[in-house]
Amino acid sequence: MRSTFGGLEVGLRSLRAHQMALDITGHNIANADTPGYSRQVANLTATAPYTLPSLQRTTTAGQMGTGVEVARIQRMRDEFIDVQIRHESSAQGRWKARQSTLEQLEVILNEPSEEGIAAYLHKFWSALQELADRPDDPAIRQVLYETAVSFTELIRQTHSQLKTLQRDLDQQAQIIGERINSLAQQIAAVNEEIGKVISVGDDPNDLLDKREVLVRELAGLTNIEVQTDHMNRYIITISGSLLVSGDRANSLAFVENPDHNGLVDVVWAETGTVVDLRDGELKGLLEMRDLEVAYYLDALNAFASTLITEFNAVHLSGYGLSGSTGLNFFSGNDASNIRIDPAITIDLNNIAASIDLGGVGAPGNGENALALAGVIKTAFLMNNGTATLSDFYESIIVKLGVDAEKANTMLENKKALLHHLQKRQESVAGVSLDEEMVNMIKFQNSYNAASRLITAIDEMLETLITRTGIVGR
Amino acid sequence: MRVTEKIISEGMIKNIGSSLRRLDRYYQQLSTGKRLQYPSDDPVGVTVSLKMRAGLRELEQYIANAEFAVSWMEATDASLDELTKVLHRLKEIAVYGANDTLPEDSMNALADEVSELKKHVWQIANTTFENRYLFAGQQTKRPAYDASFTYQGDDRPLLLEVGTGSRVDYSVPGSEVFGDFFARLDEFEARLRNGDCEGISRNDLAMLDERLELVLKARSSLGAKINRLQRNIERMGTMEVNYSGLLSKNEDADIAEVVMHLKMSEHVYQAALATGARILQTTLVNYLR
């Protein structure tokens, strides 16, 4: 037997449930463009029916429904895709750092062009050939000198640009590290709130979205593994070391490494051990700083120091126009300080174009100039005697080209993959305005219908209370 | 797959972005005329480019070297031509002088001419080219013969490269052509003044013939070298043209192709914008009252 006013309660529940569903629709529409927002769905379920079947109850059929309620506000999200997105974000971050650094290296080395080191090397060679043609011509010596000055300036300038790039990468790595610290703290704070909400039995949908945005950014910066505890709080580790655990966050610190020209090591602030980075933008920046840019610096230094040593060796044995001998042409010992020796700058006649003729001067002898030209183009001085200086420099450029091309392609691939994953997540979690509009109409109609039901019951009660039993009055 | 407005708009942003990047690349290629801007544009192509540029510069330099040697040798040959003329005149004088019918006056006049011609030969021996003495071996800054007709040069070759490892000696040392010529001319002059006709016919005619032969030998060797170098220059010139062509093919943008790509990219870009504008405008909201 059911209560007289039971119908009103059913109507009321329907009103409440649909109002809530309409509110959720409103929330979805409002957040249609919010980054990381997952659409929410009101899970409507029928409330528990009453009266268990019993022997006494023979006249009414089945179980009687008691209306509707919103059992849960469900957050629509494919968490497996989130895991993939985090993983790919790390890879993309690393390739982003590689690509942008290699792009800068390409600009610094400026090849192929008429202004690069390759072009200047050949100009220098040509000037030496001219000197061999006219070893006694002061104008030719002047040309050779000017060519050599611009050549050495270009080498020094390239070296200092590479150094600057290395410093910039070091700085960027620190900025990224600070960002990781800040994200870790924010995630810990959100974790704490999530824990509280879970403990009272609610779904912290919006907090979860907020946390996912932070975690995704974090994943772009470093490699992370994410686990959840019983309160759905994230435990985030970098290669096994804790970064975030519940409401606590560890932080990274930067220690200048004196063995590494004062470039920083990234360490755990608490223990001081070096962070084992395996992916992400921070890893990309550090490996660019320590491997790639360092490679080009080393290569340029090897190029310059071999040039200085070998060129000077030939120059030392030669004779200048006024009989000078035993002089260096270049001073310095690597790309940072290669210059023309002051002995040459003082008097260009000291450029040793001639070979030893037993103490007899011979202004028309340009054989040493030819030998000097040979140092640049024909002597196999690099890579264990398999490459000339000119070959060696070309091989550097080829390596750069191949690496940069690979980085460009990989970054494009990673971007496309990430875009695809985000699209798949959006397909689950994204707000569709069309859907929300349909839902809005649906919920509004249901709400209206429920009101209509209450009106109907009201009219029935009116009839029952005020009009029933007039006969006996 | 469930599609939301955001999927469409983000896809559109991505596509418009890549369309614009493509457009930018083609614009760059058109405005610079270069297909290769950076090594990563085509690492293999850039390697080829670097090698070709190096090869091209080598060719240019070797051509310049060879041309310098040729002009030097042509100047040498011109001087030797002058010397040949002098030698012919001297031979005429010797033939006259050997004839014992000439009066003493004429003999003295011939002797005077020999003395003048000797000075002329001295001048020839001291010819300069670009302020360098042609016949002084490597002593290019000193006259080959000083005022007392002593040789001041040396016998060392003047060398330059006309190809990798290929050196050419373009010099004719004075000692080779002139040798003791001045002393012999002095003897000749003395014999003319002394009326030693027999001595002239015995010594000087043969001496002049020998000298003439020496000069001819030097000139024919010069001619052969000049010919060889000129053929070299021609060959390298052709190679230079070929290299430049290949380099341009490798490095330069194919304008017609790039313009076509550019046009295509422009259309794609326009289409992306147009469809985006249409799709993004409508949702169900537009149709609800």
Chai-1 contact restraints between the chains, C-beta under 6 A:
chainA,res_idxA,chainB,res_idxB,connection_type,confidence,min_distance_angstrom,max_distance_angstrom,comment,restraint_id
A,E106,B,Y38,contact,1.0,0.0,6.0,A-B,restraint_1
A,E106,B,P39,contact,1.0,0.0,6.0,A-B,restraint_2
A,P112,B,V46,contact,1.0,0.0,6.0,A-B,restraint_3
A,P112,B,S49,contact,1.0,0.0,6.0,A-B,restraint_4
A,P112,B,L50,contact,1.0,0.0,6.0,A-B,restraint_5
A,A118,B,L50,contact,1.0,0.0,6.0,A-B,restraint_6
A,H122,B,A54,contact,1.0,0.0,6.0,A-B,restraint_7
A,H122,B,R57,contact,1.0,0.0,6.0,A-B,restraint_8
A,S126,B,Q61,contact,1.0,0.0,6.0,A-B,restraint_9
A,Q129,B,Q61,contact,1.0,0.0,6.0,A-B,restraint_10
A,A132,B,L160,contact,1.0,0.0,6.0,A-B,restraint_11
A,D133,B,N65,contact,1.0,0.0,6.0,A-B,restraint_12
A,D133,B,F68,contact,1.0,0.0,6.0,A-B,restraint_13
A,D133,B,L160,contact,1.0,0.0,6.0,A-B,restraint_14
A,D136,B,T140,contact,1.0,0.0,6.0,A-B,restraint_15
A,D136,B,K141,contact,1.0,0.0,6.0,A-B,restraint_16
A,A362,B,Q138,contact,1.0,0.0,6.0,A-B,restraint_17
A,P363,B,T140,contact,1.0,0.0,6.0,A-B,restraint_18
A,P363,B,K141,contact,1.0,0.0,6.0,A-B,restraint_19
A,G364,B,Q138,contact,1.0,0.0,6.0,A-B,restraint_20
A,G364,B,T140,contact,1.0,0.0,6.0,A-B,restraint_21
A,G364,B,L158,contact,1.0,0.0,6.0,A-B,restraint_22
A,N365,B,Q138,contact,1.0,0.0,6.0,A-B,restraint_23
A,E367,B,L159,contact,1.0,0.0,6.0,A-B,restraint_24
A,L370,B,E161,contact,1.0,0.0,6.0,A-B,restraint_25
A,E394,B,L50,contact,1.0,0.0,6.0,A-B,restraint_26
A,I397,B,P39,contact,1.0,0.0,6.0,A-B,restraint_27
A,V398,B,P43,contact,1.0,0.0,6.0,A-B,restraint_28
A,V398,B,T47,contact,1.0,0.0,6.0,A-B,restraint_29
A,L400,B,P39,contact,1.0,0.0,6.0,A-B,restraint_30
A,G401,B,P39,contact,1.0,0.0,6.0,A-B,restraint_31
A,G401,B,S40,contact,1.0,0.0,6.0,A-B,restraint_32
A,G401,B,P43,contact,1.0,0.0,6.0,A-B,restraint_33
A,G401,B,V46,contact,1.0,0.0,6.0,A-B,restraint_34
A,V402,B,P43,contact,1.0,0.0,6.0,A-B,restraint_35
A,A404,B,S40,contact,1.0,0.0,6.0,A-B,restraint_36
A,E405,B,S40,contact,1.0,0.0,6.0,A-B,restraint_37
A,E405,B,P43,contact,1.0,0.0,6.0,A-B,restraint_38
A,N408,B,S40,contact,1.0,0.0,6.0,A-B,restraint_39
A,H419,B,K14,contact,1.0,0.0,6.0,A-B,restraint_40
A,K423,B,I7,contact,1.0,0.0,6.0,A-B,restraint_41
A,E426,B,K6,contact,1.0,0.0,6.0,A-B,restraint_42
A,E426,B,I7,contact,1.0,0.0,6.0,A-B,restraint_43
A,S427,B,M1,contact,1.0,0.0,6.0,A-B,restraint_44
A,S427,B,R2,contact,1.0,0.0,6.0,A-B,restraint_45
A,G430,B,T4,contact,1.0,0.0,6.0,A-B,restraint_46
A,G430,B,K6,contact,1.0,0.0,6.0,A-B,restraint_47
A,S432,B,T4,contact,1.0,0.0,6.0,A-B,restraint_48
A,L433,B,E5,contact,1.0,0.0,6.0,A-B,restraint_49
A,L433,B,T283,contact,1.0,0.0,6.0,A-B,restraint_50
A,D434,B,T283,contact,1.0,0.0,6.0,A-B,restraint_51
A,D434,B,L284,contact,1.0,0.0,6.0,A-B,restraint_52
A,M437,B,L284,contact,1.0,0.0,6.0,A-B,restraint_53
